Amino acid sequence: MKEGLVVKKATLVVLCCAAFMLIAGCGKGGVDGRYYNKSNSASYIHLEKDGSFVAQVPGKELRGEYALTGNVIVLSMKNGHEDRGTIQGDTLVDGDGEVWVRQ
């Protein structure tokens, strides 16, 4: 009887972990798109579904990859620089407090 309970608990833990991994893996797909800087519409960050991004800011283009954990986004540029921000709905706020809106 005790073994059956252990097996049921272990199965429940495995199913919960699998569900969490499935939800976490789907997270990037929901944030893809182009985010324009609220104070300078010529600047944008384009997030791809595959985890890559391209950013156009005055005088330069930046490329790299992004990672999303909850609503925290980390942009890792190919030049080694990282920027951390948050995403809420269609709004991205970067590490400098700049607001970017998805359109």
C-alpha positions in Angstrom: 0.0 0.0 0.0 2.8 2.4 0.9 4.6 1.6 -2.4 1.5 2.6 -4.4 1.3 5.9 -2.6 5.0 6.6 -3.4 4.5 5.7 -7.1 1.5 8.0 -7.3 3.4 10.9 -5.7 6.4 10.3 -8.0 4.1 10.3 -11.0 2.4 13.5 -9.9 5.9 15.2 -9.5 6.9 14.1 -13.0 3.7 15.3 -14.5 4.0 18.7 -12.8 7.6 19.1 -13.9 6.7 18.2 -17.5 3.8 20.7 -17.5 6.1 23.4 -16.1 8.7 22.7 -18.8 6.1 22.8 -21.5 4.7 26.2 -20.3 8.2 27.6 -19.8 9.2 26.5 -23.3 6.2 28.2 -24.9 7.0 31.5 -23.2 9.2 33.0 -25.9 6.6 32.6 -28.6 4.2 35.0 -26.8 6.6 37.9 -26.8 7.9 37.8 -30.3 7.4 40.9 -32.5 8.7 44.4 -32.9 8.8 46.8 -30.0 9.3 50.5 -30.8 10.9 52.9 -28.3 8.2 55.2 -26.9 10.4 58.3 -27.0 12.0 57.5 -30.4 9.9 55.5 -32.9 13.0 55.1 -35.2 14.5 52.7 -32.6 13.1 49.2 -32.2 13.8 45.8 -30.8 12.6 42.8 -32.9 12.2 39.6 -30.9 12.1 36.4 -33.0 10.3 33.2 -31.9 13.6 31.3 -32.0 15.1 33.4 -29.2 17.2 35.8 -31.4 16.7 39.5 -31.6 17.8 42.5 -33.6 17.7 46.0 -32.2 18.0 49.2 -34.2 19.1 52.2 -32.1 20.6 55.5 -33.2 23.8 54.8 -35.2 23.9 51.1 -34.8 22.3 47.7 -35.2 22.6 45.1 -32.4 22.1 41.4 -32.7 22.0 38.6 -30.2 19.7 36.2 -28.2 17.2 36.7 -25.5 16.1 34.6 -22.6 12.8 35.0 -20.8 12.1 33.9 -17.2 8.6 34.9 -16.1 8.4 38.5 -17.2 12.2 39.2 -16.9 14.0 39.4 -20.3 17.7 39.2 -20.7 19.1 40.5 -24.0 22.6 39.0 -24.7 24.3 40.8 -27.5 27.0 39.3 -29.7 29.5 42.0 -28.4 29.2 40.4 -24.9 27.0 43.1 -23.4 23.8 42.1 -21.6 20.7 44.1 -20.8 18.0 43.1 -18.4 14.4 44.3 -18.5 10.8 43.3 -18.0 7.9 42.5 -20.3 4.2 43.1 -19.4 1.8 42.5 -22.2 2.9 44.6 -25.1 5.3 46.7 -23.1 9.0 46.1 -22.6 11.0 48.2 -20.1 14.7 48.0 -20.6 17.4 48.2 -17.9 17.7 52.0 -18.4 13.9 52.5 -17.8 13.2 53.1 -21.5 9.7 52.0 -22.6 9.3 49.9 -25.8 5.8 49.1 -27.1 4.9 46.2 -29.4 3.0 47.1 -32.6 
